[in-house]
Amino acid sequence: MSAGYYKRRRGILEHLESGRISLLELAIHDFLCLKMNCLIGTAATIPPGVCITSATAIHAVCPKQISERSIQRCLEHLEEIGWIKRWNERGKRGNYPILVCRQSVADLSGNEYRVSGEDTTDWRNPFLVSVTELSSLRGVADAKLSGDRELRIEKTSTPAASPRSRHSPSAHQKSKENRDRANVDARDKRLKREAEGRAEARVGRYNPEQSGELESRVGTGVSMPELVRQAQDEHVRSGRPANDILNELKKHHAPQFAEV
C-alpha cells in the first residue's frame, strides 16, 4: 500500500490535546491508516479498511527507546476506545488483521464509505457505510471528530462535563504536590524526633527516683523537668551541647542545682 493517500481528520488533534490519546498512539494509528487497504474492488487480498501487522512489526520501525510492550499497550488502548479492532489469538505470535474503524475508504468510482467497527464481526467482510447515508448525521459527526472550528456546534445550554481523559494533568499535578508536601512533613517530624532523641541521650530524662532529687518547685517556681525540656528545645534550635545549656538554666532558675 505504497501509492495514493488517505483522508485524515484534524479532529484527532482535539483527542491528543485532551489527553484521550498519546502522541505515540497517534503515530501508531497513522501508521495503521497508511498500511491499510483504502480501495474497494481491487485485486488486493486484504479487505478495505484492514491491515496485517502486529506490535512486533511496528516496533521494528520505531526508535530504539520505544519498547515493544509500549506499542502493545497503545494498540490495546486504541481498541479500547473503538479506534481499531483486532483479530489476534492469545499466545500466537506473528502478524494479525487489524480493522481501522471509522476510517474512509472508496471504490473505483470515487464513492466514499466509512468502516464500521461495531458492525464488523469478520475482518474478511468489513461492514462499510456509504457516506451519503451519513449525510443526515454529518453535523453531529463533524462536531465530534472534526478539528475545524467553524464546524463546531455552538453550545446553547449549560456545558456538559467533558469526557474523562485517561490522563488528567491537573489532577496528576495536584496529587504529586500533595505527596511532596506529605513527604516534607514526614521528614521534618523525623528530623525533630532524631534531634530530641540525641538531646535525651546527652541530658537524659529527669527522673526523681533515679536522681534522688525531689520533683518539687524551687526558687523561682521552675521544676527540674521543665529545665531539662528547655535545654532539649534550645539544643534542637541552636545545636549547642545540651549539658551546657542545662547548667546555665540551673544557675539562672535554680542555683541549688548548679554544678559546684
Long-range contacts (C-beta under 8 A, 24 or more apart in sequence): 1-34, 1-35, 1-36, 1-37, 1-38, 1-51, 4-38, 4-39, 6-33, 6-34, 6-36, 6-38, 6-103, 6-104, 7-104, 8-33, 9-145, 9-146, 9-147, 10-146, 10-147, 10-148, 11-142, 11-144, 11-145, 11-146, 11-147, 12-145, 12-147, 13-147, 14-147, 18-162, 18-163, 18-165, 19-165, 19-166, 19-167, 19-168, 19-169, 20-81, 20-163, 20-165, 20-166, 21-77, 21-78, 21-81, 21-83, 22-74, 22-167, 24-66, 24-70, 24-71, 24-74, 25-74, 25-77, 25-78, 28-58, 28-71, 28-74, 28-75, 28-78, 29-78, 29-83, 29-84, 29-100, 31-58, 31-61, 32-84, 32-98, 32-100, 33-100, 33-103, 36-98, 36-100, 36-103, 37-105, 38-103, 38-104, 38-105, 38-106, 39-105, 39-106, 39-107, 39-108, 40-105, 40-106, 40-107, 40-108, 40-113, 40-128, 41-107, 41-108, 42-108, 47-123, 47-124, 47-125, 47-126, 48-105, 48-113, 48-115, 48-126, 48-128, 49-99, 49-100, 49-101, 49-103, 49-105, 49-115, 49-126, 49-128, 50-97, 50-98, 50-99, 50-100, 50-123, 50-126, 51-97, 51-98, 51-100, 52-95, 52-96, 52-97, 52-98, 53-95, 53-96, 53-98, 54-88, 54-93, 54-94, 54-95, 54-96, 56-93, 56-94, 57-95, 77-166, 82-117, 82-118, 84-117, 85-117, 85-120, 85-123, 87-123, 97-123, 99-123, 99-126, 102-145, 104-131, 192-236, 195-235, 195-236, 196-232, 196-236, 198-235, 199-231, 199-232, 199-235, 199-236, 199-242, 200-232, 202-235, 202-241, 202-242, 202-243, 203-228, 203-231, 203-232, 203-235, 203-242, 203-243, 203-246, 204-228, 213-257, 218-254, 218-256, 218-257, 219-253, 219-254, 219-255, 219-256, 220-253, 220-254, 222-253, 222-254, 224-254, 224-257, 227-253, 227-254, 227-257
